[in-house]
Amino acid sequence: MIVDNILGNTTLIIIAVWLFFVIKKNNSIFNFLLVAFILRSSCLLLDQYFIPLPDSTADAIRYEIAAFNYSKDYGLNIIFNLFQDDSFFISRIISIFYTLLDRSPMMAKAFSVWMGVGSVYLIYRLAFELWGQQAAVRAGWVATLFPSLILYSAIILKEPYTIFFFMYGLNGCVLFIKEKKISNFTQACFGLLVTTIINGAMIFGIITFLIYVLFDIIKKKNYLIYKNKIFVYSLLLVFILPIYFYVAGYYAIPKYGNFERLTNIEITLKKITYSSRVSTQHGASGAAYPKWLIPKNLEEIIYISPIRMIYFLYSPFPWDIKRLSHVVGLLDSLLYIYLSICFWKNRKECFKDPSLRFLIIVFMISIFVYCWGVGNFGTGIRHRSKFIGILLALVAPRIAKFNFLKKIKILK
């Protein structure tokens, strides 16, 4: 317990020092990042010393115990076994620190805080590249104050790591679409590839980007627009080969399985039915989606998909509230509704820019994939938090300008 507290608090102090020295020259960024750090570290301390946070049990505990077991069984040899066909990549990373230092769940939570604060900055950077400073600061503040982002940045889950590298990769995608630089292409592929390693279900990100690049080359019929084109083609080949081997059935992706299993409609329907079933444990007061959203065949998947996507993004609806705890989810859904209204107002500007159109495509594919992977709005709230950064980047200019944000001046 003492070692846990020492390592955890030391890690928080290191993050605070990093924040102060690295970003102190830009007050507009420093202010919301400092608030982001304070909110997330406060939630960590609340969970550590007072009351457990929502979602801080179950998966969060499994990841921490797995990290301890990896440290105990493998030690530093885990470095040679990082990549496995499961969902415990972050546990293996955390286990390295457990081996070098000691077991400390608080330190592992502090890593999530670090990823969470970094994600806020990357959301700001994405909006900055698209809209400029003023709109980006608004996006940064909303990301700072967004409840689900705060929560999942204070506990041991894949979400903060997934969001961080997903945003890092998307920043590279947008820059590459704009500038066609090799460094941007490498950043995009690296970020999206690491995202896939952390969370196999996110593989659609890198696939979408590579397909977009290929179509862009073919559409323009001018292969010379890409500087160092031979190097670009070589990189494309390197990142497309894993996709080929997956389709050929040489390996499987966690959550999806191999390509044959993924494209098997019967297996897909069984998985959807399993994830969507009404839990007998919670009965009528649970958070499960309505039974009529469970498809029985391929045709029903097609016409139920839009409704599932709406449920994934905006539930719980008022008629879904059966417990007091569901009210928190209702607040989260209201924020998504507000941001969707902002997108509708900004839609004309979004469809003009190719990088914005790319983000819209990624967002829609993301929502489609995940709406069939969850069967209740409790899990949906957690998974849709992965994509809030895209939505904030798309709507940044339309986010209302709150006067109190302008008055916050922590450093002069």
Steps between C-alpha positions, in 0.01 A plus 500: 500500500780743589697414186181529295437851633860612454524378140153630410547847645853524357363425154237772541771746603708407193197565278443838666866600454492387136182704447652811654831500315387374159192716443546803725580733207146475360250613763190418295613137476649479847180616665270227370770233524563591864127479571492166316782371720337626822162345417645164399747474787223602743285213371799267539546609864127464562508145365821416687415632847125551529240333273535280189420679176251356250667237279799481736416136577461203265719575193718753682582246770561227240754716317684582822510139622618390155783756518607363838489141376703586190759671720516201733511234228708670229689788657677705231470206259147626435665737252539198269134405548328838466297411193244228569155415373311652793385830653774539763766699316481789750534249785827378353626859468405577861667176612837633383472785752383255767815295437734800502341671800225316688133422474301823518141523373511874575800539269309312227207739547741794475611367160135527394496859624808571288337347193180692574672838523699418187176412319353841585806663344477283187130586461601865521773444238258324264251788525784751461611346170144514373367832633773702669573611856169639622288201401770259620502652849123450522541135400778467758280636777209270413736201494636615836155515659334206323380266781574162339847611388576608857374172646684264265823698539511420871465121499687207348325441168600486134298811419756772591775319307270432205382862481855637527648296217182528290519879522874490433437293187214720380718809541746330264219413257377860480852637458576245228182584309597868516877484449581155353813464714665168579527590869124556516430168329730322744333673797154402375589135445694472826221654709223295341707181512571541873129574550421167334755317717339646813146440380461259209151627421655832391667347194251678276694824564818400319306309232288808425809721479689268263197458276455878497864553397473240221178652365655846519795387288275327247249786484760767424680277248819681587736286701758777507293706747653292775856602578739210522231285341706180511531534877125566529419190297742296711327617817161426348617148419632448854169602656278329242674162533357436850153566357568249223621236747191560714266452204701189406431361848852495644404668828200623700412833662366515858121554504472431124675166457644402160360632172290192430338524841445875461316457169288207621148642539380225735788553742454878479129468582578277798753751633253787458227302673736416785611859554145633460311258718305635797705417807319266738710640782362854460159413363272788404717755678808428289658706225449255212384621160139410403449144375371626164852630427631142486511389132398155384656512153716708268207707372413611853863598562475737204187689604558482877852642468397871496289450813782310675738784412259752651468289814876463525561874471209645696368247750382490771186677394256624767289183463809287568558648847422229754761575766644812656842410358355518147453877541877543467482323165217732396728801558765338279245437224376862516856618432519277192165636381630855541820423307296331226292818465826693471610263224174552312556875511858452378430229241554718192847602613585141594416358158715758320831387650647158406659450844164573666324261263754235596425553870127472432558168323708369792239616750209337315688171457594510870141547611377228264756244621452569868121528494494126422767416755310618807158408628436755774545872548728452802766338282409737216592807707846356558564404138365815336744706706770375258349714225412822681829652381393467135163658572659789691744564215216507247279742695763719671397829329135447600560428868337774705741757639463486877612820668626323811759317289633833382538620857702203618859621519702273722829641379557852380 
